[in-house]
């Protein structure tokens, strides 16, 4: 199984202090911009499936809009438990924000 890069958004679509819900390769991704740097994590809250990309971003912490669970977007750590949420590598190609996702097994 290999990993591949997928375009999530354009730089102008995700300004500083923004979190977005996007889909790439069939996965829901929460894309956040903190201090001009982009972070991507699994967009589904492991608590009860809430949409993290539709949550509130405060600094580097996103709050799930359904039940208030909070995650640091820089490393996926839950703010009050040892839970580690899935994050993905991000890079810029010109003005495209790209995310590295594992390919699904065939």
N, C-alpha and C positions, 0 to 999 in steps of 0.2 A: 504494500500500500504506500502511495506517495502523497505528498502534500502539493497543493497548487495555490497560486495567487488569484484572487478574484477582486474585481473592482466593486467597492461598496458605494462610494459617493465621490463628488467633486469637492475640493477644498471649500469653495464658496457655499456649499450646502451645509457645512458643519463648522460654524464659527466657535470661537472660544466660549466655554461655559455651556455648550450645547450637548445634548445626548439625543440620538436618533435611533429609531427602530428600522432596521433594514434587513433584506433577505439576500443571501448569497449562497449559491449551490444548495438550495433547499433548506438552509439553516437560518433561523432568526438570530440576528446579531444586534447588540447594542453598541453603537459607535459613539464615543465621547471625545471631546476636545478640551483639554485642560492645559492652560498656559501655552497654547499653540502646539501641543503635542497630541497625537491621536492614539486612542486606546480602543480595543475591540474585545468584547466578551460575549459569551453565550447570552442571548437576549431573553431567555426564559428563566425566571426566578425558580430555583429548586424548591422553594417552600410550597407554593401551590400553582406554579405556572404563570405568574404575573409577567407583564411585558416591561422588562427593565428599560428598554429603549424609549418608553413613554413615561418614565419616572422623572423625578426631580434630581438635577445634578447640583451639588453644593461643594465647591472645591473639587476634590477627586472622589467624592462619595456620591453614588447614585442610590436613590431610595425607590424601592418598588412601589408603584402606585396602589397596589392591592392591599398589602398588609404591612408596609413600612420596613421591610427587611432592607438592610443597607450593605452595600459592597463598595470596596475601593476599586475603582476602574483600572488603576495602574497595575494591580497584581491579583485581583479577583477575591481578595480576602473579605469574608463577612466581618462586619464591624464588632460583633459581640460574641461570636462563637468561633471555633477552630475551622469552620467550613471554608473550603477553598473552591471558588467558582471558576469555571473554565474561561481562560483568556486566549487571545490569538495574537500573533505577531502582525504588525501593521507597518507599511512603508508607503512613501509617496512616489509616484511616477508622474512627473510633470505636475498637473493639478488633480490627478486621480489618487484617491485614497484606496489602497489595496490591502486585503487581508489574506493571510495564509491559513488555509483550511485543509484538514485531512480529507483526502478523497474517500468516498464511500466504497466499500468493498463490492465488487461485482458478483 
